[in-house]
Amino acid sequence: MATVFVVRGELVTALVVLEAGQDLTEAELIAHCGGRLAGYKCPKRIEFRDELPRNATGKLQRYLSRKPYWENRSLRVNWDVRRST
């Protein structure tokens, strides 16, 4: 997931759904990722959600998760230069 970031284009954003009874802070999650992932892959922003959009079979609908971040923008995630004419 990426949030639009004016200077560089995108900001790595993690959408997190915690299991019932679990407690985790944004700082703890970023620190956990920082020790396991390359710096450019680590989330810079964490958003905790109650649930993520899924279809009838339970598959995650990523385009619905991205939609609020890319509204009112002409350039979108997975934008293909060959298709723009």
Backbone as CSV, one residue per row, in Angstrom:
resi,resn,N_x,N_y,N_z,CA_x,CA_y,CA_z,C_x,C_y,C_z
1,MET,0.836,-1.153,0.000,0.000,0.000,0.000,0.882,1.216,0.000
2,ALA,0.503,2.197,-0.752,1.299,3.414,-0.793,0.383,4.625,-0.710
3,THR,0.769,5.575,0.070,0.056,6.828,0.195,0.762,7.849,-0.686
4,VAL,-0.006,8.695,-1.333,0.590,9.724,-2.192,1.428,10.664,-1.333
5,PHE,2.671,10.852,-1.733,3.598,11.726,-1.040,4.103,12.704,-2.082
6,VAL,3.798,13.965,-1.928,4.018,14.964,-2.963,5.461,15.021,-3.450
7,VAL,6.442,14.955,-2.563,7.835,15.121,-2.960,8.349,13.937,-3.762
8,ARG,8.119,12.711,-3.289,8.694,11.538,-3.936,7.692,10.687,-4.701
9,GLY,6.425,10.893,-4.525,5.450,10.113,-5.267,4.600,9.227,-4.385
10,GLU,5.220,8.327,-3.608,4.474,7.408,-2.764,5.151,7.254,-1.409
11,LEU,4.365,6.902,-0.417,4.856,6.668,0.929,4.358,5.293,1.354
12,VAL,5.252,4.392,1.732,4.851,3.039,2.108,3.963,3.112,3.339
13,THR,2.760,2.567,3.206,1.765,2.595,4.265,1.297,1.175,4.533
14,ALA,1.226,0.804,5.804,0.727,-0.522,6.186,-0.660,-0.367,6.778
15,LEU,-1.597,-1.148,6.263,-2.933,-1.217,6.842,-2.954,-2.467,7.704
16,VAL,-3.189,-2.301,8.995,-3.043,-3.393,9.953,-4.374,-3.670,10.642
17,VAL,-4.738,-4.960,10.698,-5.902,-5.410,11.450,-5.377,-6.283,12.581
18,LEU,-5.594,-5.838,13.802,-5.125,-6.599,14.967,-6.149,-7.652,15.354
19,GLU,-5.651,-8.796,15.838,-6.540,-9.820,16.365,-7.132,-9.328,17.681
20,ALA,-8.267,-9.879,18.053,-8.949,-9.473,19.287,-8.012,-9.655,20.482
21,GLY,-7.929,-8.644,21.317,-7.105,-8.703,22.521,-5.645,-8.348,22.314
22,GLN,-5.226,-8.118,21.078,-3.837,-7.768,20.790,-3.645,-6.257,20.919
23,ASP,-2.467,-5.881,21.374,-2.141,-4.467,21.529,-0.784,-4.227,20.878
24,LEU,-0.735,-3.312,19.942,0.492,-3.022,19.216,0.476,-1.556,18.829
25,THR,1.609,-0.894,18.985,1.683,0.518,18.618,2.340,0.668,17.251
26,GLU,2.163,1.829,16.679,2.780,2.131,15.386,4.303,2.039,15.490
27,ALA,4.872,2.575,16.556,6.333,2.559,16.739,6.866,1.131,16.859
28,GLU,6.155,0.265,17.574,6.592,-1.125,17.730,6.585,-1.847,16.389
29,LEU,5.563,-1.613,15.604,5.463,-2.269,14.304,6.538,-1.782,13.341
30,ILE,6.798,-0.485,13.322,7.843,0.057,12.450,9.214,-0.465,12.876
31,ALA,9.468,-0.548,14.186,10.736,-1.088,14.684,10.891,-2.552,14.299
32,HIS,9.818,-3.315,14.392,9.854,-4.728,14.012,10.212,-4.884,12.532
33,CYS,9.590,-4.094,11.688,9.867,-4.157,10.250,11.278,-3.674,9.936
34,GLY,11.737,-2.655,10.662,13.053,-2.084,10.417,14.181,-3.074,10.604
35,GLY,14.017,-4.022,11.494,15.044,-5.026,11.720,15.003,-6.179,10.745
36,ARG,13.956,-6.240,9.907,13.772,-7.378,9.016,13.694,-7.028,7.531
37,LEU,13.439,-5.754,7.240,13.266,-5.336,5.849,14.257,-4.236,5.483
38,ALA,14.490,-4.103,4.194,15.303,-2.983,3.714,14.574,-1.681,4.033
39,GLY,15.318,-0.617,4.245,14.742,0.659,4.646,13.644,1.161,3.732
40,TYR,13.807,0.990,2.419,12.801,1.494,1.492,11.521,0.662,1.501
41,LYS,11.578,-0.542,2.065,10.396,-1.402,2.147,9.630,-1.233,3.458
42,CYS,10.244,-0.623,4.446,9.604,-0.448,5.755,8.491,0.586,5.669
43,PRO,7.373,0.308,6.322,6.291,1.298,6.297,6.693,2.570,7.028
44,LYS,6.333,3.682,6.452,6.577,4.987,7.063,5.335,5.460,7.799
45,ARG,4.232,4.826,7.501,2.947,5.173,8.100,2.167,3.891,8.357
46,ILE,1.524,3.807,9.511,0.719,2.641,9.881,-0.710,3.120,10.132
47,GLU,-1.672,2.410,9.574,-3.074,2.700,9.845,-3.718,1.431,10.382
48,PHE,-4.308,1.533,11.556,-5.002,0.393,12.145,-6.454,0.425,11.701
49,ARG,-6.935,-0.707,11.228,-8.298,-0.828,10.726,-9.038,-1.937,11.469
50,ASP,-10.361,-1.856,11.456,-11.174,-2.920,12.032,-11.222,-4.120,11.099
51,GLU,-11.236,-3.835,9.797,-11.235,-4.899,8.796,-10.742,-4.344,7.468
52,LEU,-10.360,-5.245,6.574,-9.940,-4.877,5.229,-10.985,-5.390,4.249
53,PRO,-11.168,-4.711,3.114,-12.195,-5.145,2.159,-11.842,-6.494,1.527
54,ARG,-12.811,-7.389,1.551,-12.632,-8.719,0.966,-13.835,-9.054,0.098
55,ASN,-13.623,-9.950,-0.872,-14.740,-10.378,-1.709,-15.446,-11.567,-1.041
56,ALA,-16.405,-12.163,-1.718,-17.216,-13.237,-1.145,-16.401,-14.470,-0.780
57,THR,-15.284,-14.687,-1.457,-14.455,-15.859,-1.154,-13.362,-15.560,-0.131
58,GLY,-13.315,-14.308,0.345,-12.343,-13.938,1.367,-11.044,-13.351,0.843
59,LYS,-10.951,-13.204,-0.466,-9.734,-12.641,-1.056,-9.698,-11.131,-0.837
60,LEU,-8.536,-10.618,-0.467,-8.359,-9.191,-0.212,-8.539,-8.403,-1.502
61,GLN,-9.346,-7.350,-1.440,-9.571,-6.481,-2.596,-8.674,-5.257,-2.452
62,ARG,-7.467,-5.366,-2.979,-6.464,-4.324,-2.817,-6.877,-3.009,-3.459
63,TYR,-7.549,-3.089,-4.586,-7.931,-1.851,-5.257,-8.866,-1.014,-4.391
64,LEU,-9.687,-1.644,-3.566,-10.556,-0.896,-2.668,-9.765,-0.291,-1.506
65,SER,-8.682,-0.958,-1.115,-7.824,-0.414,-0.064,-7.056,0.805,-0.564
66,ARG,-6.671,0.786,-1.825,-5.909,1.894,-2.419,-6.774,3.096,-2.789
67,LYS,-8.023,2.841,-3.071,-8.907,3.862,-3.635,-8.902,5.195,-2.885
68,PRO,-9.018,5.227,-1.546,-9.050,6.535,-0.876,-7.765,7.353,-1.038
69,TYR,-6.646,6.684,-1.245,-5.363,7.379,-1.360,-5.143,7.953,-2.754
70,TRP,-5.832,7.419,-3.745,-5.589,7.825,-5.122,-6.765,8.572,-5.743
71,GLU,-7.768,8.922,-4.944,-8.886,9.682,-5.492,-8.402,11.042,-5.985
72,ASN,-9.014,11.509,-7.038,-8.718,12.823,-7.634,-7.281,12.932,-8.129
73,ARG,-6.695,11.842,-8.534,-5.334,11.837,-9.098,-5.391,11.201,-10.474
74,SER,-4.626,11.733,-11.405,-4.609,11.147,-12.742,-3.649,9.968,-12.815
75,LEU,-2.574,9.998,-12.041,-1.597,8.913,-12.026,-1.933,7.970,-10.890
76,ARG,-2.050,6.675,-11.183,-2.461,5.696,-10.183,-1.426,4.584,-10.040
77,VAL,-1.578,3.783,-9.000,-0.719,2.620,-8.802,-0.905,1.694,-9.991
78,ASN,0.164,1.075,-10.441,0.149,0.159,-11.590,-0.215,0.874,-12.882
79,TRP,0.045,2.164,-12.944,-0.224,2.946,-14.122,0.739,2.524,-15.218
80,ASP,0.249,2.297,-16.398,1.060,1.823,-17.509,1.209,2.942,-18.533
81,VAL,2.455,3.332,-18.802,2.738,4.426,-19.730,2.226,4.100,-21.124
82,ARG,2.279,2.832,-21.530,1.858,2.449,-22.863,0.381,2.679,-23.090
83,ARG,-0.410,2.687,-22.032,-1.861,2.857,-22.170,-2.281,4.311,-22.237
84,SER,-1.412,5.214,-21.877,-1.795,6.632,-21.870,-1.474,7.270,-23.217
85,THR,-2.495,7.668,-23.903,-2.311,8.352,-25.183,-3.214,9.533,-25.277
